[in-house]
């Protein structure tokens, strides 16, 4: 039986800080978005790639890949956003089985109104507390970890 490679004290401290950050930063971003714009993190997550796409139109499957969601979660979220007039679903012209998600004018207005406050909150709680050197280290570290994950997939 192999011996487990337990985390040492420093590794455990960093791991727990990461877990805490992974819980608290999305929560503070969610509170700010809901308070200031009525959007959830899930709304915002879909509105960003739609607002950046040509004509605000993205194939559903691609949108799910962009945000890392499974089809069911995407479908439910798009349905909620449709009811609020932020997006509409359309048939895919190239593939009758596929569907497209289009940003509506109301959705574009919502993301444009929400983005400045969201970015300011990201700056306040992440970038403003780090030095340039720390940002460089985090950028390299995040890239290396993501490279490992994608290489193992």
N, C-alpha and C positions, 0 to 999 in steps of 0.2 A: 504494500500500500504506500502510495506517495505521501511525503510530508507536505502539509499545506504551507504555503509561503504567506504567513500572517503579515499584516501591516505593522511596521514599526511605529513608534510614537509619533514621529514627524509625519509619516504617510497617513496615519489615522487622523491626525489633526487637519491635514490638508483635505482629506476625503470628506470629513465631517463638515468642514467649512464649505466645500463644494456643494454638498447635499443641502446645507442650510441656504446657501445662495440660490441654488436651483429651486428651492421652495419659496423664498422670500422675494426675490426679484420679480418673477412672474406675478406674484400676488400684488406687489406695489404697483406694477404696470397695469394690471387689471383694474385695481381701484381707481387709478388716475383716469384710465380710458372711460370707464363707466361713469365716473363723476363728471368728467368734463365733456364727454361726447355721446354717452349712451351706448358706446360700442364695447363689446367684449374683446378679450385677446383673440378669441377664435374669429370674430368678425374681422378684426384688424389683420389677422394672419392671411385671410383670403382676399381682403380688399387691396393689400399691398401688391401682390403679383398681378391682380386684375388691373389695377391702376397703371402698372408699368407695361402691360401688354398692348400691342397694337390694337386699336379699336376697343380696348378693354375686354377682349374676348380670349378665353383660354379653354382648351379641351378639358373636360372634367378629369380624365385620367391624369393629364399633365399637371393640373392644379393640385390634385392629391399628392402627386410625387413632389411637387415644389414645396409643399408644407409638411410632407412626411406623414400624411394621414391615410388610413384605410378607406376604401370606397364607402362603407356604411357611415362612418363619421362625417365624411365630406358631404354625402347626400343629405344627412340630417341637418348639418349646418347650413348648407345651401338652401334647403327648404325653409329654415327659420329666417334666413336673410331675404329670401324671395317674398315671404309674407310681409316683411317690413319695407319692401320696395328697393332694396339695395342691389339686388342682382336679379337676372332672369335666366332661365334655362332655355336653350335652343337646340334644335336637332343639328347634328353634325352633317354638313353637306357631303363630306367624303365617305362617311360610314354611317349607315342608318342605325347601327347598334350603339354608336357613340353619342355623347351629348356635349354641348358647349355651355360655358357659364359666361354671361356678359354682365359687365358692370353697368348699372343704370346711371342716369344723371344724378339721382339722389345718392347712390353709392359713391360716385365720384365726389360729390359735395361733402359727404360724410368723412371720407378719408382725407380730403384736403383740409377740412376743419379739425380733424383729430390729430393729424401728423405733427404739427408744431409742438403741441403739448406733450405728445408721446415722446418725441425726440428729446425734448427738454428733460423729461423724467429719466430717460435712459442716460442722458449726460449727467444729471444730478447724482444718480445712484451708482453709476458705473465709471464713466470716463473722467468725471471731474475729481474723483478721489484717487486716481492713478497717475503716476508720473509717465512721461514719454517712454522711459526705459521699461517700466512695468508693462505698458501697453505692448511694446515690441516683444517682450518675453511671453506675454499671454498670447499674442498673435501666433508666434512660432509654436508655442506649446499646443494651442488648440488645433493648429494645422497638423501637427505631428500625430496627435491623438486621433483626429478625424481620418488621417491617412491610414493609420493602423486599422481603424474600424472598417473603412471601405476596402482595404486590402484583404481583410478576413471574411468579408461577405461573399 
